[in-house]
Amino acid sequence: MRAYELSVKVTSEGKLDLPDALSSLLPREQMVRVIILVPEPTGEREIWSRLTAEQFFSGYNEADSIYDTI
């Protein structure tokens, strides 16, 4: 398996804009694995939002799923 690491732009339509040099290396009509790394939020508001969500979901227990059927 080969791996290529590079930065690409996400278009306004939400598509990845691959450079032509990479496109020529990719196999045609085959599935490939893609790993997407997105920068962590750096603003204070984003950090608090992420922390709040993490703390909220850390208290979730599988036994709580009984309330999903109500």
C-alpha positions in Angstrom: 0.0 0.0 0.0 1.3 3.5 -0.9 0.5 6.6 1.0 0.7 10.2 -0.2 0.5 13.1 2.2 -0.3 16.6 1.0 -2.6 19.5 1.7 -5.6 20.0 -0.5 -8.3 22.7 -0.7 -11.9 21.9 0.1 -14.1 23.6 -2.5 -17.3 25.6 -1.6 -19.2 22.5 -2.8 -17.4 20.4 -0.2 -15.2 18.5 -2.7 -11.5 17.9 -2.4 -9.5 19.7 -5.1 -6.6 17.2 -5.9 -3.5 18.4 -7.7 -3.1 17.0 -11.2 0.3 15.5 -10.1 -1.5 13.3 -7.6 -4.5 12.5 -9.8 -2.2 10.9 -12.3 -0.8 8.6 -9.7 -4.2 7.3 -8.5 -5.6 4.0 -9.8 -8.7 4.4 -12.0 -11.9 2.6 -11.3 -10.7 1.3 -7.9 -11.5 2.1 -4.3 -8.9 3.9 -2.3 -8.7 4.6 1.4 -8.8 8.3 2.5 -7.7 9.7 5.8 -8.8 13.3 6.4 -7.1 15.4 9.1 -8.7 18.6 10.1 -7.0 21.2 12.4 -8.3 21.4 15.9 -10.2 24.5 16.8 -8.0 27.2 18.3 -10.5 29.9 19.3 -11.7 30.0 22.9 -15.4 29.5 21.9 -14.6 26.5 19.8 -12.5 24.9 22.5 -15.3 25.4 25.1 -17.8 23.9 22.7 -15.7 20.8 22.1 -15.0 20.4 25.8 -18.7 20.8 26.6 -19.6 18.1 24.1 -16.9 15.7 25.3 -18.0 16.1 28.9 -21.6 15.6 28.1 -21.1 12.4 26.1 -18.6 11.0 28.6 -21.5 10.7 31.1 -23.6 8.7 28.6 -24.0 5.1 29.6 -25.4 2.3 27.4 -28.2 1.8 29.9 -29.4 5.3 29.0 -30.4 4.0 25.6 -33.7 2.8 27.1 -34.9 6.4 27.0 -34.4 6.5 23.2 -37.5 4.4 22.7 -39.9 6.6 24.6 
